[in-house]
Amino acid sequence: MSCGVVKSFLVSLSRRKPLEPEGEQSTFNRCLTTLDLVALGVGSTLGAGVYVLSGEVARDTAGPSIIISFFIAALASIFAGLCYAEFGSRVPKTGSAYLYSYVTVGELLAFITGWNLLLSYVIGKWTSSVALAWSGTFDDLIGGHISKYFEAHAAMGLPGLAPYPDVFAAVLILLLSGVLAFGVKESTTINKIFTAINILVLLFVAISGFIKGDLSNWQISEESLINATAADTGLNSTANVTSIYGVGGFFPYGLSGTLAGAATCFYAFVGFDCIATTGEEVKNPQKSVPLGIVASLLICFLAYFAVSAALTLMMPYYELNEKSPLPVAFDYIGWGPAKYAVAVGSLCALSTSLLGSMFPMPRVMFAMARDGLLFRPLTKVTSKGSPAVATISSGFVAAIMALLFDLEALVEMMSIGTLFAYTLVAICILILRYQEGLSEDTDLQVIESKTKFSFLKPPSSPNSSTSRAVTTLTVISVVCVAALCVTLTQAIDALARMEAWSIVVVCILAAILLLNMILIWRHPQNATRATFMVPLVPALPLLSTLINVYLMVQLGGDTWLRYAIWMLVGLLIYFGYGVRNSVQRKRLMASQTKIETVSSKIDKDIIINEEKF
């Protein structure tokens, strides 16, 4: 009996939500257009990083080849973006990756995905850290009076906490929470204005760079770099001096530096997934959500590409300032006053990034609460359809974190949450594409499902056997990807020395992965069409999974420990509250009760008729 209870419990964790659940009605107001979504995606993704990141990566990692780094990072991001775009057209509802995994792989993984998304929105590139950056930028503009006052009168000085409580950042979050709770249309209008100003400032930066730029800054000699190294280290002679700025040219740090820069630049494209949370607030979600995701990623790539190209043309990459590269670059070309335009653009970028980060968080909380996995009061909405309680609650948590905590150590946790969500969406696309579905050729499908499945002669449409086979192959592929990424990370020195064991392990894992991909490709796909579909399935989702898992493996042990604590808290909430209050569990129990009632009634009628006979 205990085995039966355990089996029933495990099955309940994998229960999936139907695309159109019975009794679920949307409480949102469909008022957003494609332009609103593009502005939301660009605003959330193109934050203050565009004003800082280019200088950091160009100076220390990639040099002028940073434009190639951004191109590679954009390609990797578009893989994840295409997976989100297809789900957005197939499942036009609030919830983003949480909902996508719920309808595809089951409840437990859906909760884990949703909990990861909340981690990303509260801590990382978004909300708390963005509010702190806004506060710091504004404080710098007014001469640092805010920080000086609080350091003198309210210093905390405890490990893990901020040097002083950032009241300005906390108040900013609460104010924006109020704006978002008031109405979605009003907040997206503000977002469009700030995004437009940000784009205009970036256009000014790009045009200025191309006017005042010098192509010789992309062809710096190694001798110049040695002289710069000697000057920076206070040496009078260049004898026996090795350049700390690479070897010069367009690839001063080599191809490895360009690839390392791409890994850093990848996080600059994080944020587009906020579009996927708007499914129930868009007028035409099947068209607008995929178009919004792809268009916002393209615009962000062009902006990063143009700014980094202009920056490295305006001045030698090794002289760039890591914290404020653009003002220093404008000083270098004699356009000092332009730094005020950069400051305005930076504040607008931070404002849109903050709005873009606070927009999806309450919607994911709402979706999880509507399904009974989080607390029910979070589902309350205003007359304009805004999830007010979830918005204020998430804003309150983010404000406390911005007020008290030093978030630098926690930012990498955001990376795990985001990359996990990207990975699961890519896996879900694979499973969804090969799932058994309703077909007009029902009789043919039944006949084919009874015949033995042949690799050389696969059936024309998916059935339960092919669906299970693809799911199994997908799981094996994910395990191979994880093993390959760990091997590439931990045995990088052995691979560089061409040690036989490391090469053999990598070749075996790569061969298994390639074989699995071919086997999945041979299976029939679901005939159901969507307005947007990921091309090159199964290769593209598996490549996206490989990139995401590799980046996750790069993160340090301390980050994984903090992440494990966060997940432990989430699982306690799920097993203590979510399992018992799951709406889908109640639906299934109700349907079973109905079936039993009808069945018992039929049995009773049969007995009565037999007695009469």
PyMOL commands that set and color helices and strands:
alter all, ss='L'
color gray80, all
select helices_A, chain A and resi 2-13+34-45+49-90+96-104+107-123+127-141+145-153+167-182+184-212+215-218+222-232+254-269+272-278+285-314+317-319+325-332+338-358+360-370+376-379+388-404+407-433+442-450+464-490+492-496+500-522+539-553+557-581+583-612
alter helices_A, ss='H'
color red, helices_A
deselect
rebuild
show_as cartoon
